[in-house]
Amino acid sequence: MTAPAPIPTPPRGRDARLAAQQAALLALGRDALRDDPAAALQRMTAATAHALGVARVGVWRFAPDRSALRCAVVYDAGADRHSAGAELTAAACPAYFRELDGSAVVAAADARTDARTRELAAGHLAPLGVGATLDVSVRPAGRAGSMLRCEHVGPPRAWEADERVFAVAVGDLVALALERAERTRAESVLALQTAVLEAVATGQPL
């Protein structure tokens, strides 16, 4: 049986944190421009987890009516793997959704008692052992349709100012990757539509 990967620990000292953040941003900037946006998001979430020393980093996307948040990808450092599919609903945590609508950054040092995030305690935070969360709005094409979520497993943890700035910078790079994914999908749909129209015009079977 393969031993679980160690959960990253935050770099000690401000200088060490800044150095780790700078190195991660250089690598993430390249990832945001890679040809495969999905693979880029996997690399970006993993690199962010190690730079911040957190157990989980994910990209969550709002449903069109903003009634739910769905996990597009999350990196679990303890298992060293990516997954997707979890969901949070506005009906179950209305205060949390209102906070996300009104704030670009939600930094909860004690996520299970913080008024903004405690609705998540029973169904999400406690089962995963999450003690602190750092949520950043991601705005592809200027639209607040996604979120970068960093989760610290263990006791409460205060988020330093440089860590918040770093998370916002990562959120901007994630937005670039999502914009590229949307453009790729749009180009694929346009190509399909063009092919169908050409087939109809020339009498070819669809």
Secondary structure, 3 states (H helix, E strand, C coil): CCCCCCCCCCCCCHHHHHHHHHHHHHHHHHHCCCCCHHHHHHHHHHHHHHHHCCCEEEEEEECCCCCEEEEEEEEECCCCEEECCCEEECCCCHHHHHHHHHCCEEEECCCCCCCCCHHHHHHHHHHHCEEEEEEEEECHHHCCCEEEEEEEECCCCCCCHHHHHHHHHHHHHHHHHHHHHHHHHHHHHHHHHHHHHHHHHHCCCC
